[in-house]
Amino acid sequence: MTFPYELFIGLRYTRAKRRNHFISFISMTSMLGIALGVAALIVVLSVMNGFQSELRTRILGVASHIQITGNGNALPDWKSVVNFVKGSPQVQAAAPYIMAQGMLSLDQAVQGAMIRGILPAEEDKVADLGSHMKVGKLTDLKSGEFGIVLGAELAQSLGAGLGDKVVVMAPEGQFTPTGIIPRLKQFRVVGIFQVGMYEYDASLALIHMDDAAKLYRMGDKVSGVRLKLEDLYQAPRIGHELSTQLAAYGSYFVSDWTEQHANFFRAVQMEKRVMFVILTLIVAVAAFNIVSTLVMAVTDKRADIAILRTLGASPSSIMKIFIVQGSLIGVIGTLMGAVGGVTLALNIDVVVPFIEHVFGVQFLAKDVYYISDVPSQLQWADVITITSVSLVLSLLATLYPSWRAAKTNPAEALRYE
């Protein structure tokens, strides 16, 4: 099997010990710069993917994939809605709920909260709250016993613990001859949950749906129905389909988790794109160091280029020789960076604790970020994109020096040899 002589000479130039060691130093610097840039890109995007996944998991621990509500504050025919949506093969579970505002008080502490009335057995099928209980169980909420489950931050603000009596005040008052008196009901704390999202931990309280119906005088109505899907990423499409189908039965509003928490995921996605652009510039700087390497290599090899031209080598062949030389630097640097980045991304749960232990620091304080470990989720699509961009930049960096080498005049190059 024969190889093109351009490839043979290009590889020989790369391996050969040059008279000018400065060229070798710049080549090595370019190679290491590309490797570090590629590795940093892979690790940073993997961490961003991990944070996005962690954020989604925590949000969906409380929120549902799809939420169906009525035109007003109540959904009167919720049982027919549940029966209808359960006929869809993509829907795993459906659970009714009552959502209302309230004031919670314990001794001298008063705190506003969102009160959610649930059916514990059904709620556990559409959300993962049961797995986030710090104290007690979700099933301890029983109809008529007026138990309440508080978020961890909300319980701390009130100074409430398991078994304490908390007064819940509904904003809709009762009209009496002396004026409007708010409806009050005493609830016993039967559990505390912590999902790691301040929005929920500090403002959400759960009670049984029957107790919520009595407190807020909902009767047989509910605020809406929450759905869990087979594939959460299909929520926008399925939500649109359900909205179209339910339009024939009445006025319903269908929303999915991507709409309810759009700002969170847009922010993370924007940060991921910005980090990709910034770190790609690092790779670009390292890749374009290849330009200076090849320019000096062309100057160093002017006599060799002239001899090759006099032996019949075409300008395109000269160009290919230096493209091979420059591309090899980019390929080796990209492969080193890809291997190092993938290895680090897959073992970041070991590397970060080791660094924290050696230097006595903590990257993520649990009391601030609710996440004590740096999450990482490697996506091979990101690795392929990063390596492709790096290889393309490396190839582009070889074009100008190679073009200059092809334009070398043999007579001028050999005049003083």
C-alpha positions as CSV (number, residue, x, y, z in Angstrom):
1,M,0.0,0.0,0.0
2,T,1.5,3.3,-1.1
3,F,0.9,6.7,0.6
4,P,1.0,10.1,-1.1
5,Y,4.5,11.6,-0.8
6,E,2.9,14.8,0.6
7,L,1.7,12.8,3.6
8,F,5.1,11.2,4.0
9,I,7.0,14.4,3.8
10,G,4.5,16.3,6.1
11,L,4.8,13.6,8.8
12,R,8.6,13.6,8.4
13,Y,8.8,17.3,8.9
14,T,6.7,16.9,12.1
15,R,8.9,14.2,13.5
16,A,12.3,15.7,12.4
17,K,14.4,17.6,14.9
18,R,14.6,21.1,13.6
19,R,17.5,23.5,13.8
20,N,15.2,26.1,15.2
21,H,14.0,24.7,18.5
22,F,11.7,27.7,19.0
23,I,9.4,26.3,16.3
24,S,9.2,23.0,18.2
25,F,8.3,24.9,21.4
26,I,5.5,26.8,19.7
27,S,4.2,23.6,18.2
28,M,4.1,22.0,21.6
29,T,2.5,25.0,23.1
30,S,-0.2,25.0,20.4
31,M,-0.8,21.3,20.9
32,L,-1.2,21.7,24.7
33,G,-3.4,24.8,24.3
34,I,-5.8,23.0,22.1
35,A,-5.8,20.0,24.5
36,L,-6.5,22.2,27.5
37,G,-9.2,24.1,25.6
38,V,-11.0,21.0,24.4
39,A,-10.8,19.4,27.8
40,A,-12.1,22.5,29.6
41,L,-15.0,22.7,27.1
42,I,-16.0,19.1,27.7
43,V,-15.8,19.4,31.5
44,V,-17.6,22.7,31.7
45,L,-20.5,21.6,29.4
46,S,-20.8,18.3,31.3
47,V,-21.1,20.2,34.6
48,M,-23.7,22.6,33.0
49,N,-25.6,19.5,31.8
50,G,-25.4,18.1,35.3
51,F,-26.7,21.3,36.9
52,Q,-29.5,21.4,34.3
53,S,-30.5,17.8,35.1
54,E,-30.3,18.4,38.8
55,L,-32.4,21.5,38.5
56,R,-35.0,19.6,36.4
57,T,-35.1,16.7,38.9
58,R,-35.6,19.1,41.9
59,I,-38.3,21.1,40.1
60,L,-40.2,17.9,39.0
61,G,-40.0,16.6,42.5
62,V,-42.8,19.1,43.3
63,A,-44.1,20.2,39.9
64,S,-45.9,18.0,37.4
65,H,-45.2,17.4,33.7
66,I,-48.5,18.8,32.6
67,Q,-51.2,20.8,34.5
68,I,-54.8,21.2,33.4
69,T,-56.9,24.0,35.0
70,G,-60.3,25.4,34.3
71,N,-61.2,28.8,33.0
72,G,-61.6,30.3,36.4
73,N,-60.1,29.2,39.8
74,A,-62.0,25.9,39.8
75,L,-62.4,22.8,37.7
76,P,-65.8,21.4,38.4
77,D,-65.8,18.2,36.3
78,W,-62.3,17.1,37.2
79,K,-63.2,13.3,37.3
80,S,-64.2,13.3,33.7
81,V,-61.0,15.1,32.8
82,V,-59.0,12.5,34.7
83,N,-60.8,9.7,32.9
84,F,-60.2,11.4,29.6
85,V,-56.5,12.0,30.0
86,K,-55.9,8.5,31.4
87,G,-57.0,7.2,28.0
88,S,-53.9,8.6,26.4
89,P,-51.0,6.1,26.2
90,Q,-48.4,8.8,27.1
91,V,-50.1,9.6,30.4
92,Q,-48.8,7.5,33.3
93,A,-50.8,9.1,36.2
94,A,-53.2,12.0,37.0
95,A,-53.9,13.6,40.3
96,P,-56.4,16.4,41.3
97,Y,-55.3,19.2,43.5
98,I,-56.5,22.4,45.2
99,M,-54.2,25.4,45.2
100,A,-54.8,28.5,47.3
101,Q,-53.0,31.1,49.3
102,G,-53.0,31.2,53.1
103,M,-51.3,32.6,56.2
104,L,-49.7,30.2,58.7
105,S,-49.1,31.2,62.2
106,L,-47.4,29.5,65.2
107,D,-47.0,31.4,68.4
108,Q,-45.7,34.9,67.3
109,A,-44.5,33.8,63.9
110,V,-46.6,34.4,60.8
111,Q,-45.7,33.4,57.3
112,G,-47.5,33.5,53.9
113,A,-47.7,30.2,52.0
114,M,-49.2,28.4,49.0
115,I,-51.6,25.7,50.3
116,R,-51.9,22.7,48.1
117,G,-54.6,20.2,48.8
118,I,-53.7,16.7,47.5
119,L,-54.7,13.1,47.6
120,P,-51.5,11.5,48.9
121,A,-51.8,8.2,47.1
122,E,-52.4,9.9,43.8
123,E,-49.9,12.8,44.3
124,D,-47.1,10.3,44.9
125,K,-47.7,9.0,41.3
126,V,-47.2,12.4,39.6
127,A,-44.4,13.9,41.7
128,D,-41.5,12.7,43.8
129,L,-42.4,14.5,47.0
130,G,-42.5,11.3,49.0
131,S,-38.8,10.7,48.4
132,H,-37.9,14.2,49.7
133,M,-39.6,13.9,53.1
134,K,-37.2,14.8,55.9
135,V,-39.7,14.0,58.7
136,G,-42.9,12.0,58.5
137,K,-44.6,10.5,55.4
138,L,-46.9,11.9,52.8
139,T,-49.4,9.2,53.6
140,D,-49.8,10.7,57.1
141,L,-52.1,13.3,55.5
142,K,-55.5,11.8,56.1
143,S,-59.0,13.1,55.4
144,G,-60.6,14.8,58.3
145,E,-57.5,14.7,60.6
146,F,-56.3,18.2,59.4
147,G,-52.6,17.3,59.1
148,I,-50.2,19.5,57.2
149,V,-46.8,18.9,55.6
150,L,-44.4,21.9,55.5
151,G,-41.4,22.8,53.4
152,A,-38.2,22.8,55.4
153,E,-37.6,26.6,55.1
154,L,-41.2,27.4,55.9
155,A,-41.1,25.1,59.0
156,Q,-37.9,26.9,60.1
157,S,-39.4,30.3,59.6
158,L,-42.3,29.3,61.8
159,G,-40.2,27.4,64.3
160,A,-42.5,24.4,63.6
161,G,-41.6,20.8,64.3
162,L,-43.4,17.4,64.0
163,G,-46.6,17.5,66.1
164,D,-46.9,21.2,66.5
165,K,-50.2,22.9,65.9
166,V,-50.2,25.5,63.1
167,V,-53.1,27.9,62.4
168,V,-54.0,28.3,58.7
169,M,-55.9,31.4,57.8
170,A,-57.8,31.5,54.5
171,P,-58.0,34.9,52.7
172,E,-61.7,34.5,52.0
173,G,-63.4,35.6,55.2
174,Q,-66.9,35.1,56.7
175,F,-69.4,37.9,56.8
176,T,-70.7,38.6,60.3
177,P,-72.6,41.5,61.9
178,T,-69.3,42.7,63.3
179,G,-67.5,42.6,59.9
180,I,-65.4,40.1,57.9
181,I,-63.7,37.5,60.0
182,P,-61.0,35.3,58.3
183,R,-61.6,31.6,58.3
184,L,-59.2,29.9,60.6
185,K,-58.3,26.2,61.1
186,Q,-55.8,24.5,63.2
187,F,-53.6,21.9,61.5
188,R,-51.1,19.5,63.1
189,V,-47.6,19.2,61.5
190,V,-47.3,15.6,60.3
191,G,-44.2,16.0,58.0
192,I,-41.5,18.2,56.6
193,F,-40.1,18.0,53.1
194,Q,-37.0,19.5,51.4
195,V,-36.6,19.3,47.7
196,G,-33.7,21.8,47.5
197,M,-35.6,24.5,45.7
198,Y,-36.1,27.6,47.9
199,E,-39.2,28.5,46.0
200,Y,-40.9,25.4,47.2
201,D,-39.2,24.8,50.5
202,A,-40.0,28.3,51.8
203,S,-43.6,28.7,50.6
204,L,-45.4,25.4,50.0
205,A,-47.6,23.6,52.5
206,L,-49.5,20.4,51.8
207,I,-52.8,19.3,53.3
208,H,-55.3,16.6,52.3
209,M,-57.6,17.7,49.5
210,D,-60.8,17.0,51.5
211,D,-59.5,19.3,54.3
212,A,-58.6,22.0,51.7
213,A,-62.1,21.7,50.1
214,K,-63.6,22.4,53.6
215,L,-61.3,25.2,54.4
216,Y,-61.7,27.0,51.1
217,R,-65.3,25.9,50.5
218,M,-64.6,24.3,47.2
219,G,-67.2,21.6,47.5
220,D,-66.6,18.9,44.8
221,K,-64.5,21.3,42.7
222,V,-60.7,21.3,42.4
223,S,-58.1,23.8,41.1
224,G,-56.8,21.5,38.5
225,V,-55.4,18.1,37.5
226,R,-51.6,17.3,37.4
227,L,-50.3,14.7,34.9
228,K,-47.2,12.6,34.7
229,L,-46.0,11.4,31.3
230,E,-44.0,8.5,30.0
231,D,-41.5,10.9,28.5
232,L,-41.2,14.3,30.2
233,Y,-39.5,15.8,27.1
234,Q,-42.7,15.2,25.1
235,A,-44.7,17.5,27.5
236,P,-45.0,20.5,25.1
237,R,-46.3,18.3,22.2
238,I,-48.6,16.2,24.4
239,G,-49.9,19.3,26.2
240,H,-50.8,20.9,22.8
241,E,-52.6,17.8,21.7
242,L,-54.6,17.6,25.0
243,S,-55.4,21.3,24.8
244,T,-56.9,20.7,21.3
245,Q,-58.8,17.6,22.3
246,L,-60.2,19.2,25.6
247,A,-61.4,22.3,23.7
248,A,-64.3,20.2,22.4
249,Y,-65.5,19.6,26.0
250,G,-65.1,23.0,27.4
251,S,-62.7,25.8,28.3
252,Y,-59.5,24.3,29.8
253,F,-56.0,25.7,30.1
254,V,-53.1,23.2,29.6
255,S,-49.5,24.1,30.6
256,D,-46.4,22.0,30.9
257,W,-43.3,22.1,33.1
258,T,-41.2,23.9,30.4
259,E,-43.6,26.8,30.5
260,Q,-44.1,26.9,34.3
261,H,-40.3,27.2,34.9
262,A,-39.1,28.6,31.6
263,N,-36.8,31.2,33.1
264,F,-34.8,28.6,35.0
265,F,-34.0,26.5,32.0
266,R,-33.5,29.5,29.7
267,A,-30.9,30.9,32.1
268,V,-29.0,27.6,32.3
269,Q,-29.2,27.1,28.5
270,M,-27.9,30.7,27.9
271,E,-25.1,30.2,30.4
272,K,-24.2,26.9,28.6
273,R,-24.1,28.7,25.2
274,V,-22.0,31.6,26.5
275,M,-19.5,29.2,28.2
276,F,-19.3,27.3,24.9
277,V,-18.4,30.5,23.0
278,I,-15.9,31.7,25.6
279,L,-14.1,28.4,25.8
280,T,-14.2,28.0,22.0
281,L,-12.2,31.2,21.8
282,I,-9.5,29.5,24.0
283,V,-9.4,26.7,21.5
284,A,-9.3,29.2,18.6
285,V,-6.3,31.1,20.1
286,A,-4.4,27.8,20.5
287,A,-5.4,26.6,17.1
288,F,-4.2,29.8,15.4
289,N,-0.8,29.5,17.1
290,I,-0.4,26.9,14.4
291,V,-0.2,29.8,12.0
292,S,2.9,31.2,13.6
293,T,4.4,27.7,13.8
294,L,3.9,27.0,10.2
295,V,5.0,30.4,9.0
296,M,8.3,29.9,10.8
297,A,8.5,26.3,9.5
298,V,7.9,27.6,5.9
299,T,10.7,30.1,6.4
300,D,13.0,27.4,7.8
301,K,12.2,25.0,4.9
302,R,12.5,27.4,2.0
303,A,15.4,25.5,0.5
304,D,13.6,22.2,0.8
305,I,10.5,23.7,-0.8
306,A,12.6,25.0,-3.7
307,I,14.3,21.6,-4.2
308,L,10.9,19.9,-4.2
309,R,9.6,22.4,-6.8
310,T,12.6,21.8,-9.1
311,L,12.0,18.1,-8.8
312,G,8.5,18.6,-10.1
313,A,6.3,19.1,-7.1
314,S,3.3,21.2,-7.8
315,P,2.2,24.2,-5.6
316,S,-0.8,22.2,-4.4
317,S,1.5,19.4,-3.3
318,I,3.7,21.9,-1.3
319,M,0.5,23.2,0.2
320,K,-0.7,19.7,1.2
321,I,2.7,19.0,2.9
322,F,2.3,21.9,5.4
323,I,-1.5,21.2,5.8
324,V,-0.5,17.7,7.0
325,Q,2.1,19.1,9.3
326,G,-0.3,21.7,10.9
327,S,-3.3,19.4,11.0
328,L,-1.3,16.8,12.9
329,I,-0.7,19.3,15.7
330,G,-4.5,20.0,15.8
331,V,-5.4,16.3,15.7
332,I,-3.0,15.3,18.5
333,G,-4.1,18.2,20.6
334,T,-7.8,17.5,20.1
335,L,-7.5,13.8,20.9
336,M,-5.4,14.5,24.0
337,G,-8.0,17.1,25.1
338,A,-11.0,14.8,24.3
339,V,-9.5,11.9,26.2
340,G,-8.6,14.1,29.2
341,G,-11.9,15.9,29.2
342,V,-14.0,12.8,29.0
343,T,-12.0,11.1,31.7
344,L,-12.3,14.1,34.0
345,A,-16.0,14.6,33.3
346,L,-16.8,11.0,34.1
347,N,-14.8,11.1,37.4
348,I,-15.6,14.6,38.6
349,D,-17.4,13.2,41.6
350,V,-14.0,11.8,42.7
351,V,-11.7,14.6,41.5
352,V,-13.6,17.5,43.1
353,P,-13.8,16.0,46.7
354,F,-10.1,15.2,46.4
355,I,-9.2,18.8,45.5
356,E,-11.5,20.0,48.3
357,H,-9.8,17.7,50.8
358,V,-6.3,18.7,49.7
359,F,-6.8,22.4,49.7
360,G,-9.4,22.6,52.5
361,V,-12.1,24.4,50.4
362,Q,-15.7,23.7,49.5
363,F,-16.8,24.6,46.0
364,L,-20.6,24.3,46.8
365,A,-21.8,25.1,50.3
366,K,-24.9,23.0,50.9
367,D,-26.5,25.7,53.0
368,V,-26.2,28.1,50.1
369,Y,-26.7,26.0,47.0
370,Y,-28.5,23.0,48.4
371,I,-26.1,20.9,46.3
372,S,-23.0,19.6,48.0
373,D,-21.5,17.7,45.1
374,V,-20.6,19.1,41.6
375,P,-23.0,17.3,39.2
376,S,-21.7,16.1,35.8
377,Q,-23.6,14.6,32.9
378,L,-21.4,13.8,29.8
379,Q,-23.3,14.0,26.5
380,W,-21.5,12.5,23.6
381,A,-23.1,14.9,21.2
382,D,-21.2,17.7,23.0
383,V,-18.0,15.8,22.7
384,I,-18.5,15.3,19.0
385,T,-19.4,19.0,18.5
386,I,-16.3,20.2,20.5
387,T,-13.8,17.9,18.7
388,S,-15.3,18.8,15.3
389,V,-15.0,22.5,16.0
390,S,-11.4,22.1,17.2
391,L,-10.4,20.1,14.1
392,V,-12.0,22.6,11.8
393,L,-10.3,25.5,13.5
394,S,-7.0,23.7,13.3
395,L,-7.4,23.0,9.6
396,L,-8.3,26.6,8.9
397,A,-5.2,27.7,10.7
398,T,-3.0,25.8,8.3
399,L,-4.4,27.3,5.1
400,Y,-2.6,30.7,5.0
401,P,1.0,29.4,5.9
402,S,0.5,26.5,3.4
403,W,-0.6,28.9,0.7
404,R,2.5,31.0,1.4
405,A,4.7,27.9,1.1
406,A,3.1,27.1,-2.3
407,K,3.9,30.6,-3.6
408,T,7.7,30.2,-2.8
409,N,9.8,31.0,-5.8
410,P,12.5,28.3,-6.2
411,A,15.0,30.7,-7.8
412,E,14.7,33.2,-5.0
413,A,14.9,30.5,-2.3
414,L,18.1,28.9,-3.8
415,R,19.9,32.1,-4.7
416,Y,22.0,32.2,-1.5
417,E,22.2,28.5,-0.9
